[in-house]
Amino acid sequence: MTNEQALKILQEYSHWRKGGNTKMPSTVHIGMAIDHAITVLSNLETSHYRKIIVEQFDEERRLRDKYEGKQNGYKYAHRAAALRDLLKKIVVMLVFIPVFSFGQRNKNFWLKQGIAATTMLAAGWLQGANEVAVNDYRRFAARHPAANPKFSNPRISFKRKYENFPTDKSPAYFGSTTFLAWTSDRHHLYNTTRNFLVAGNIGITMSLYEKPNWKQIVLQAAASWAFFALGSGAAHYYYKPID
């Protein structure tokens, strides 16, 4: 049956149903015309939706290509910026090295300086790693694929401190929300370790000189900051951006 035949039968049937002075078409022909109309309309709808889907796919592909191009540009720009920042911090650190030769030094001066520098490098690294995990956990997870997000992702790991967050904010165990919070997730563990390292650095640097003056104290603090910044910058460079 053609479209014209089906249309004619349905028009005659509609005219008859409205009381027109026409003969009712055969019920067989009416059924065939209805089936034909259903098929035509279904094909039209399918074709329409297919066209919409193709247009949406093309648009999404165009946007994806544009986005990936920007992301690749961002990736390399971010790495370059991180490298420049790291080199700047190395230069600053080298500037402060002569500070270590000033004043009356105590025994094992250079050993203590090495330990002090190492503690600040480690503290800076932990600070940088935490900043990466907070701002873009994907970068952290890419370097530590075996890490459990429930313990390592700061956006959800804080819930481990509580019994049943958010309905029940009571401590999950003794001290989990106070002095033992560092055991609940990686974020608090890194922060607590960083604080201990910084405190240790202060204790070490206070024992470097017999009678330090204020200039030595200020310069030594600046040198400690330089090592801390170097560690943080190294962590940011290590956790490269994700496409």
CYANA upper distance limits for C-alpha pairs under 8 A (distance plus 0.5 A):
  1 MET  CA      5 GLN  CA      6.79
  1 MET  CA      6 ALA  CA      7.11
  1 MET  CA     32 MET  CA      8.29
  1 MET  CA     33 ALA  CA      8.10
  1 MET  CA     36 HIS  CA      7.77
  2 THR  CA      6 ALA  CA      6.77
  3 ASN  CA      7 LEU  CA      6.52
  3 ASN  CA     36 HIS  CA      8.15
  3 ASN  CA     37 ALA  CA      8.29
  4 GLU  CA      8 LYS  CA      6.63
  5 GLN  CA      9 ILE  CA      6.77
  5 GLN  CA     33 ALA  CA      8.20
  6 ALA  CA     10 LEU  CA      6.69
  6 ALA  CA     32 MET  CA      8.13
  6 ALA  CA     33 ALA  CA      4.93
  6 ALA  CA     34 ILE  CA      7.97
  6 ALA  CA     36 HIS  CA      7.33
  6 ALA  CA     37 ALA  CA      7.61
  7 LEU  CA     11 GLN  CA      6.58
  7 LEU  CA     33 ALA  CA      7.79
  8 LYS  CA     12 GLU  CA      6.71
  9 ILE  CA     13 TYR  CA      6.61
  9 ILE  CA     25 PRO  CA      7.28
  9 ILE  CA     29 HIS  CA      7.65
  9 ILE  CA     30 ILE  CA      6.99
  9 ILE  CA     33 ALA  CA      7.14
 10 LEU  CA     14 SER  CA      6.50
 10 LEU  CA     30 ILE  CA      7.21
 10 LEU  CA     33 ALA  CA      7.15
 10 LEU  CA     34 ILE  CA      8.08
 11 GLN  CA     15 HIS  CA      6.57
 12 GLU  CA     16 TRP  CA      6.61
 12 GLU  CA     22 THR  CA      7.77
 12 GLU  CA     23 LYS  CA      8.43
 12 GLU  CA     24 MET  CA      7.76
 12 GLU  CA     25 PRO  CA      7.45
 13 TYR  CA     17 ARG  CA      6.70
 13 TYR  CA     24 MET  CA      6.54
 13 TYR  CA     25 PRO  CA      6.60
 13 TYR  CA     30 ILE  CA      7.92
 14 SER  CA     18 LYS  CA      6.90
 15 HIS  CA     19 GLY  CA      7.21
 15 HIS  CA     20 GLY  CA      5.76
 15 HIS  CA     22 THR  CA      7.75
 16 TRP  CA     20 GLY  CA      5.34
 16 TRP  CA     21 ASN  CA      7.36
 16 TRP  CA     22 THR  CA      6.16
 16 TRP  CA     23 LYS  CA      7.16
 16 TRP  CA     24 MET  CA      6.40
 25 PRO  CA     29 HIS  CA      7.26
 25 PRO  CA     30 ILE  CA      7.15
 26 SER  CA     30 ILE  CA      6.69
 27 THR  CA     31 GLY  CA      6.59
 28 VAL  CA     32 MET  CA      6.73
 29 HIS  CA     33 ALA  CA      6.56
 30 ILE  CA     34 ILE  CA      6.63
 31 GLY  CA     35 ASP  CA      6.66
 32 MET  CA     36 HIS  CA      6.59
 33 ALA  CA     37 ALA  CA      6.59
 34 ILE  CA     38 ILE  CA      6.66
 35 ASP  CA     39 THR  CA      6.77
 36 HIS  CA     40 VAL  CA      6.74
 37 ALA  CA     41 LEU  CA      6.59
 38 ILE  CA     42 SER  CA      6.52
 39 THR  CA     43 ASN  CA      6.69
 40 VAL  CA     44 LEU  CA      6.70
 41 LEU  CA     45 GLU  CA      6.64
 42 SER  CA     46 THR  CA      6.57
 43 ASN  CA     47 SER  CA      6.50
 44 LEU  CA     48 HIS  CA      6.58
 45 GLU  CA     49 TYR  CA      6.65
 46 THR  CA     50 ARG  CA      6.42
 47 SER  CA     51 LYS  CA      6.66
 48 HIS  CA     52 ILE  CA      6.88
 49 TYR  CA     53 ILE  CA      6.58
 50 ARG  CA     54 VAL  CA      6.65
 51 LYS  CA     55 GLU  CA      6.68
 52 ILE  CA     56 GLN  CA      6.61
 53 ILE  CA     57 PHE  CA      6.52
 54 VAL  CA     58 ASP  CA      6.66
 55 GLU  CA     59 GLU  CA      6.68
 56 GLN  CA     60 GLU  CA      6.53
 57 PHE  CA     61 ARG  CA      6.52
 58 ASP  CA     62 ARG  CA      6.64
 59 GLU  CA     63 LEU  CA      6.67
 60 GLU  CA     64 ARG  CA      6.42
 61 ARG  CA     65 ASP  CA      6.56
 62 ARG  CA     66 LYS  CA      6.69
 63 LEU  CA     67 TYR  CA      6.44
 64 ARG  CA     68 GLU  CA      6.41
 65 ASP  CA     69 GLY  CA      6.58
 66 LYS  CA     70 LYS  CA      6.87
 67 TYR  CA     71 GLN  CA      6.53
 68 GLU  CA     72 ASN  CA      6.47
 68 GLU  CA    243 ASP  CA      7.81
 69 GLY  CA     73 GLY  CA      6.73
 70 LYS  CA     74 TYR  CA      6.47
 71 GLN  CA     75 LYS  CA      6.39
 71 GLN  CA    243 ASP  CA      6.39
 72 ASN  CA     76 TYR  CA      6.86
 72 ASN  CA    243 ASP  CA      7.02
 73 GLY  CA     77 ALA  CA      6.49
 74 TYR  CA     78 HIS  CA      6.26
 75 LYS  CA     79 ARG  CA      6.75
 75 LYS  CA    240 LYS  CA      8.39
 75 LYS  CA    241 PRO  CA      6.13
 75 LYS  CA    242 ILE  CA      7.66
 75 LYS  CA    243 ASP  CA      7.41
 76 TYR  CA     80 ALA  CA      6.56
 77 ALA  CA     81 ALA  CA      6.54
 78 HIS  CA     82 ALA  CA      6.53
 78 HIS  CA    241 PRO  CA      7.76
 79 ARG  CA     83 LEU  CA      6.60
 79 ARG  CA    237 TYR  CA      7.09
 79 ARG  CA    240 LYS  CA      7.33
 79 ARG  CA    241 PRO  CA      8.04
 80 ALA  CA     84 ARG  CA      6.68
 81 ALA  CA     85 ASP  CA      6.58
 82 ALA  CA     86 LEU  CA      6.57
 82 ALA  CA    233 GLY  CA      7.37
 82 ALA  CA    236 HIS  CA      7.20
 82 ALA  CA    237 TYR  CA      5.93
 83 LEU  CA     87 LEU  CA      6.66
 83 LEU  CA    237 TYR  CA      7.04
 84 ARG  CA     88 LYS  CA      6.69
 85 ASP  CA     89 LYS  CA      6.85
 85 ASP  CA    233 GLY  CA      7.21
 86 LEU  CA     90 ILE  CA      6.81
 86 LEU  CA    230 LEU  CA      6.79
 86 LEU  CA    233 GLY  CA      5.69
 86 LEU  CA    234 ALA  CA      6.83
 86 LEU  CA    237 TYR  CA      8.23
 87 LEU  CA     91 VAL  CA      6.77
 88 LYS  CA     92 VAL  CA      6.76
 89 LYS  CA     93 MET  CA      6.58
 89 LYS  CA    226 ALA  CA      6.89
 89 LYS  CA    227 PHE  CA      8.40
 89 LYS  CA    229 ALA  CA      6.94
 89 LYS  CA    230 LEU  CA      5.82
 89 LYS  CA    233 GLY  CA      8.17
 90 ILE  CA     94 LEU  CA      6.70
 90 ILE  CA    226 ALA  CA      8.33
 90 ILE  CA    230 LEU  CA      6.88
 91 VAL  CA     95 VAL  CA      6.73
 92 VAL  CA     96 PHE  CA      7.11
 92 VAL  CA    226 ALA  CA      6.79
 93 MET  CA     97 ILE  CA      7.02
 93 MET  CA    223 ALA  CA      6.85
 93 MET  CA    226 ALA  CA      5.63
 93 MET  CA    227 PHE  CA      6.84
 93 MET  CA    230 LEU  CA      8.29
 94 LEU  CA     98 PRO  CA      8.46
 96 PHE  CA    100 PHE  CA      8.30
 96 PHE  CA    219 LEU  CA      7.79
 96 PHE  CA    222 ALA  CA      8.01
 96 PHE  CA    223 ALA  CA      5.93
 97 ILE  CA    223 ALA  CA      7.85
 98 PRO  CA    102 PHE  CA      7.91
 99 VAL  CA    216 GLN  CA      7.86
 99 VAL  CA    219 LEU  CA      7.01
 99 VAL  CA    220 GLN  CA      7.38
 99 VAL  CA    223 ALA  CA      8.43
100 PHE  CA    113 GLN  CA      8.33
100 PHE  CA    220 GLN  CA      8.26
102 PHE  CA    216 GLN  CA      7.90
103 GLY  CA    209 TYR  CA      7.23
103 GLY  CA    212 PRO  CA      7.51
103 GLY  CA    216 GLN  CA      8.03
104 GLN  CA    209 TYR  CA      6.15
104 GLN  CA    210 GLU  CA      6.39
104 GLN  CA    211 LYS  CA      7.84
104 GLN  CA    212 PRO  CA      8.41
105 ARG  CA    109 PHE  CA      6.62
105 ARG  CA    208 LEU  CA      6.49
105 ARG  CA    209 TYR  CA      5.16
105 ARG  CA    210 GLU  CA      6.77
106 ASN  CA    207 SER  CA      7.75
106 ASN  CA    208 LEU  CA      6.00
106 ASN  CA    209 TYR  CA      5.83
106 ASN  CA    210 GLU  CA      6.51
107 LYS  CA    208 LEU  CA      8.49
108 ASN  CA    112 LYS  CA      6.67
109 PHE  CA    113 GLN  CA      6.66
109 PHE  CA    208 LEU  CA      6.41
110 TRP  CA    114 GLY  CA      6.59
111 LEU  CA    115 ILE  CA      6.81
112 LYS  CA    116 ALA  CA      6.48
112 LYS  CA    204 ILE  CA      7.00
112 LYS  CA    205 THR  CA      8.10
112 LYS  CA    208 LEU  CA      7.69
113 GLN  CA    117 ALA  CA      6.51
113 GLN  CA    204 ILE  CA      8.42
113 GLN  CA    205 THR  CA      7.91
113 GLN  CA    208 LEU  CA      8.28
114 GLY  CA    118 THR  CA      6.59
115 ILE  CA    119 THR  CA      6.68
115 ILE  CA    201 ASN  CA      8.44
115 ILE  CA    204 ILE  CA      8.49
116 ALA  CA    120 MET  CA      6.94
116 ALA  CA    200 GLY  CA      8.22
116 ALA  CA    201 ASN  CA      5.48
116 ALA  CA    204 ILE  CA      6.72
116 ALA  CA    205 THR  CA      7.29
116 ALA  CA    224 SER  CA      8.16
117 ALA  CA    121 LEU  CA      6.64
117 ALA  CA    201 ASN  CA      8.27
117 ALA  CA    224 SER  CA      7.15
117 ALA  CA    227 PHE  CA      6.61
118 THR  CA    122 ALA  CA      6.61
118 THR  CA    227 PHE  CA      8.48
119 THR  CA    123 ALA  CA      6.54
119 THR  CA    197 LEU  CA      5.88
119 THR  CA    198 VAL  CA      7.40
119 THR  CA    200 GLY  CA      7.92
119 THR  CA    201 ASN  CA      6.68
120 MET  CA    124 GLY  CA      6.43
120 MET  CA    197 LEU  CA      7.28
120 MET  CA    198 VAL  CA      6.89
120 MET  CA    201 ASN  CA      7.33
120 MET  CA    224 SER  CA      6.81
120 MET  CA    225 TRP  CA      8.05
120 MET  CA    227 PHE  CA      6.06
120 MET  CA    228 PHE  CA      5.18
120 MET  CA    231 GLY  CA      7.79
121 LEU  CA    125 TRP  CA      6.65
121 LEU  CA    227 PHE  CA      5.76
121 LEU  CA    228 PHE  CA      5.55
121 LEU  CA    229 ALA  CA      8.19
121 LEU  CA    230 LEU  CA      7.05
121 LEU  CA    231 GLY  CA      4.88
121 LEU  CA    232 SER  CA      8.08
122 ALA  CA    126 LEU  CA      6.78
122 ALA  CA    194 ARG  CA      8.03
122 ALA  CA    197 LEU  CA      8.09
122 ALA  CA    228 PHE  CA      8.06
122 ALA  CA    231 GLY  CA      6.77
123 ALA  CA    127 GLN  CA      6.73
123 ALA  CA    193 THR  CA      7.96
123 ALA  CA    194 ARG  CA      5.02
123 ALA  CA    195 ASN  CA      8.01
123 ALA  CA    197 LEU  CA      6.44
123 ALA  CA    198 VAL  CA      7.15
123 ALA  CA    228 PHE  CA      6.83
123 ALA  CA    231 GLY  CA      7.61
123 ALA  CA    232 SER  CA      8.40
124 GLY  CA    128 GLY  CA      6.63
124 GLY  CA    194 ARG  CA      8.04
124 GLY  CA    227 PHE  CA      7.94
124 GLY  CA    228 PHE  CA      4.77
124 GLY  CA    229 ALA  CA      6.41
124 GLY  CA    230 LEU  CA      7.40
124 GLY  CA    231 GLY  CA      4.77
124 GLY  CA    232 SER  CA      4.73
124 GLY  CA    233 GLY  CA      8.31
124 GLY  CA    235 ALA  CA      8.48
125 TRP  CA    129 ALA  CA      6.55
125 TRP  CA    228 PHE  CA      8.09
125 TRP  CA    231 GLY  CA      4.92
125 TRP  CA    232 SER  CA      5.07
125 TRP  CA    233 GLY  CA      8.07
125 TRP  CA    234 ALA  CA      7.30
125 TRP  CA    235 ALA  CA      5.73
126 LEU  CA    130 ASN  CA      6.62
126 LEU  CA    190 TYR  CA      6.22
126 LEU  CA    191 ASN  CA      7.77
126 LEU  CA    193 THR  CA      8.49
126 LEU  CA    194 ARG  CA      6.81
126 LEU  CA    232 SER  CA      7.71
126 LEU  CA    235 ALA  CA      8.23
127 GLN  CA    131 GLU  CA      6.77
127 GLN  CA    190 TYR  CA      7.87
127 GLN  CA    191 ASN  CA      7.60
127 GLN  CA    194 ARG  CA      7.53
127 GLN  CA    232 SER  CA      6.53
128 GLY  CA    132 VAL  CA      6.75
128 GLY  CA    231 GLY  CA      7.93
128 GLY  CA    232 SER  CA      4.81
128 GLY  CA    233 GLY  CA      7.28
128 GLY  CA    234 ALA  CA      8.34
128 GLY  CA    235 ALA  CA      5.70
128 GLY  CA    236 HIS  CA      6.32
129 ALA  CA    133 ALA  CA      6.72
129 ALA  CA    140 PHE  CA      7.98
129 ALA  CA    232 SER  CA      8.01
129 ALA  CA    235 ALA  CA      6.22
129 ALA  CA    236 HIS  CA      7.44
129 ALA  CA    239 TYR  CA      8.31
130 ASN  CA    134 VAL  CA      6.63
130 ASN  CA    187 HIS  CA      6.75
130 ASN  CA    190 TYR  CA      7.57
130 ASN  CA    191 ASN  CA      8.36
131 GLU  CA    135 ASN  CA      6.59
132 VAL  CA    136 ASP  CA      6.11
132 VAL  CA    137 TYR  CA      6.99
132 VAL  CA    139 ARG  CA      7.43
132 VAL  CA    140 PHE  CA      7.03
132 VAL  CA    236 HIS  CA      7.30
132 VAL  CA    239 TYR  CA      7.83
133 ALA  CA    137 TYR  CA      4.77
133 ALA  CA    138 ARG  CA      8.11
133 ALA  CA    139 ARG  CA      7.72
133 ALA  CA    140 PHE  CA      6.04
133 ALA  CA    152 SER  CA      8.34
133 ALA  CA    153 ASN  CA      6.99
133 ALA  CA    154 PRO  CA      7.31
134 VAL  CA    153 ASN  CA      7.84
134 VAL  CA    154 PRO  CA      6.35
134 VAL  CA    155 ARG  CA      7.51
136 ASP  CA    140 PHE  CA      7.84
137 TYR  CA    141 ALA  CA      6.63
137 TYR  CA    153 ASN  CA      6.84
138 ARG  CA    142 ALA  CA      6.52
138 ARG  CA    242 ILE  CA      7.42
139 ARG  CA    143 ARG  CA      7.34
139 ARG  CA    239 TYR  CA      6.06
139 ARG  CA    240 LYS  CA      6.75
139 ARG  CA    241 PRO  CA      6.37
139 ARG  CA    242 ILE  CA      6.50
140 PHE  CA    144 HIS  CA      6.77
140 PHE  CA    239 TYR  CA      6.69
141 ALA  CA    145 PRO  CA      5.68
141 ALA  CA    146 ALA  CA      8.39
141 ALA  CA    147 ALA  CA      7.26
142 ALA  CA    239 TYR  CA      8.48
143 ARG  CA    239 TYR  CA      7.29
147 ALA  CA    151 PHE  CA      8.21
147 ALA  CA    152 SER  CA      6.99
148 ASN  CA    152 SER  CA      6.41
148 ASN  CA    153 ASN  CA      8.41
149 PRO  CA    153 ASN  CA      5.29
149 PRO  CA    156 ILE  CA      8.18
149 PRO  CA    157 SER  CA      7.65
150 LYS  CA    156 ILE  CA      6.70
150 LYS  CA    157 SER  CA      5.42
150 LYS  CA    160 ARG  CA      8.31
150 LYS  CA    185 ASP  CA      8.42
151 PHE  CA    157 SER  CA      5.52
151 PHE  CA    160 ARG  CA      8.25
151 PHE  CA    184 SER  CA      7.84
151 PHE  CA    185 ASP  CA      5.22
151 PHE  CA    186 ARG  CA      6.39
152 SER  CA    157 SER  CA      6.74
152 SER  CA    185 ASP  CA      6.71
152 SER  CA    186 ARG  CA      5.53
152 SER  CA    187 HIS  CA      7.25
153 ASN  CA    157 SER  CA      5.99
153 ASN  CA    186 ARG  CA      8.33
153 ASN  CA    187 HIS  CA      8.29
154 PRO  CA    158 PHE  CA      6.66
154 PRO  CA    185 ASP  CA      8.35
154 PRO  CA    186 ARG  CA      8.26
154 PRO  CA    187 HIS  CA      6.53
157 SER  CA    184 SER  CA      8.26
157 SER  CA    185 ASP  CA      6.30
157 SER  CA    186 ARG  CA      8.39
157 SER  CA    187 HIS  CA      8.46
158 PHE  CA    162 TYR  CA      8.49
158 PHE  CA    184 SER  CA      7.99
158 PHE  CA    185 ASP  CA      7.29
159 LYS  CA    164 ASN  CA      8.15
159 LYS  CA    165 PHE  CA      6.25
160 ARG  CA    172 ALA  CA      7.41
160 ARG  CA    184 SER  CA      6.32
160 ARG  CA    185 ASP  CA      7.60
161 LYS  CA    171 PRO  CA      6.40
161 LYS  CA    172 ALA  CA      5.95
161 LYS  CA    173 TYR  CA      8.21
161 LYS  CA    176 SER  CA      5.65
161 LYS  CA    177 THR  CA      6.05
161 LYS  CA    181 ALA  CA      7.22
161 LYS  CA    184 SER  CA      6.25
162 TYR  CA    168 ASP  CA      7.44
162 TYR  CA    169 LYS  CA      5.47
162 TYR  CA    170 SER  CA      5.93
162 TYR  CA    171 PRO  CA      5.15
162 TYR  CA    172 ALA  CA      5.03
162 TYR  CA    173 TYR  CA      8.49
162 TYR  CA    176 SER  CA      7.96
162 TYR  CA    177 THR  CA      7.80
163 GLU  CA    168 ASP  CA      6.38
163 GLU  CA    169 LYS  CA      6.53
163 GLU  CA    170 SER  CA      6.04
163 GLU  CA    171 PRO  CA      6.08
163 GLU  CA    172 ALA  CA      4.58
163 GLU  CA    173 TYR  CA      8.21
164 ASN  CA    168 ASP  CA      5.25
164 ASN  CA    169 LYS  CA      6.84
164 ASN  CA    170 SER  CA      8.24
164 ASN  CA    172 ALA  CA      8.21
165 PHE  CA    169 LYS  CA      6.06
171 PRO  CA    175 GLY  CA      7.50
171 PRO  CA    176 SER  CA      6.09
171 PRO  CA    177 THR  CA      6.28
172 ALA  CA    176 SER  CA      6.67
174 PHE  CA    180 LEU  CA      8.24
175 GLY  CA    179 PHE  CA      6.05
175 GLY  CA    180 LEU  CA      5.30
175 GLY  CA    181 ALA  CA      7.20
176 SER  CA    180 LEU  CA      5.40
176 SER  CA    181 ALA  CA      5.07
176 SER  CA    182 TRP  CA      8.37
176 SER  CA    183 THR  CA      7.77
176 SER  CA    184 SER  CA      6.95
177 THR  CA    181 ALA  CA      5.64
180 LEU  CA    184 SER  CA      7.91
181 ALA  CA    185 ASP  CA      8.11
181 ALA  CA    188 HIS  CA      6.86
181 ALA  CA    189 LEU  CA      8.37
182 TRP  CA    186 ARG  CA      7.96
182 TRP  CA    187 HIS  CA      8.22
182 TRP  CA    188 HIS  CA      4.93
182 TRP  CA    189 LEU  CA      4.81
182 TRP  CA    190 TYR  CA      8.30
182 TRP  CA    191 ASN  CA      8.31
182 TRP  CA    192 THR  CA      6.79
183 THR  CA    188 HIS  CA      7.80
183 THR  CA    189 LEU  CA      6.77
184 SER  CA    188 HIS  CA      7.71
184 SER  CA    189 LEU  CA      8.23
185 ASP  CA    189 LEU  CA      6.78
186 ARG  CA    190 TYR  CA      6.47
187 HIS  CA    191 ASN  CA      6.78
188 HIS  CA    192 THR  CA      6.50
189 LEU  CA    193 THR  CA      6.61
190 TYR  CA    194 ARG  CA      6.49
191 ASN  CA    195 ASN  CA      6.72
192 THR  CA    196 PHE  CA      6.83
193 THR  CA    197 LEU  CA      6.70
194 ARG  CA    198 VAL  CA      6.69
195 ASN  CA    199 ALA  CA      6.62
196 PHE  CA    200 GLY  CA      6.54
197 LEU  CA    201 ASN  CA      6.62
198 VAL  CA    202 ILE  CA      6.84
199 ALA  CA    203 GLY  CA      6.88
200 GLY  CA    204 ILE  CA      6.69
201 ASN  CA    205 THR  CA      6.57
201 ASN  CA    224 SER  CA      8.46
202 ILE  CA    206 MET  CA      6.65
203 GLY  CA    207 SER  CA      7.35
204 ILE  CA    208 LEU  CA      7.34
205 THR  CA    220 GLN  CA      7.93
212 PRO  CA    216 GLN  CA      6.44
212 PRO  CA    217 ILE  CA      7.09
213 ASN  CA    217 ILE  CA      6.90
214 TRP  CA    218 VAL  CA      6.61
215 LYS  CA    219 LEU  CA      6.55
216 GLN  CA    220 GLN  CA      6.33
217 ILE  CA    221 ALA  CA      6.59
218 VAL  CA    222 ALA  CA      6.69
219 LEU  CA    223 ALA  CA      6.64
220 GLN  CA    224 SER  CA      6.71
221 ALA  CA    225 TRP  CA      6.71
222 ALA  CA    226 ALA  CA      6.71
223 ALA  CA    227 PHE  CA      6.94
224 SER  CA    228 PHE  CA      6.72
225 TRP  CA    229 ALA  CA      6.54
226 ALA  CA    230 LEU  CA      6.59
227 PHE  CA    231 GLY  CA      6.75
228 PHE  CA    232 SER  CA      6.79
229 ALA  CA    233 GLY  CA      6.49
230 LEU  CA    234 ALA  CA      6.60
231 GLY  CA    235 ALA  CA      6.83
232 SER  CA    236 HIS  CA      6.91
233 GLY  CA    237 TYR  CA      6.72
234 ALA  CA    238 TYR  CA      6.53
235 ALA  CA    239 TYR  CA      6.76
236 HIS  CA    240 LYS  CA      7.67
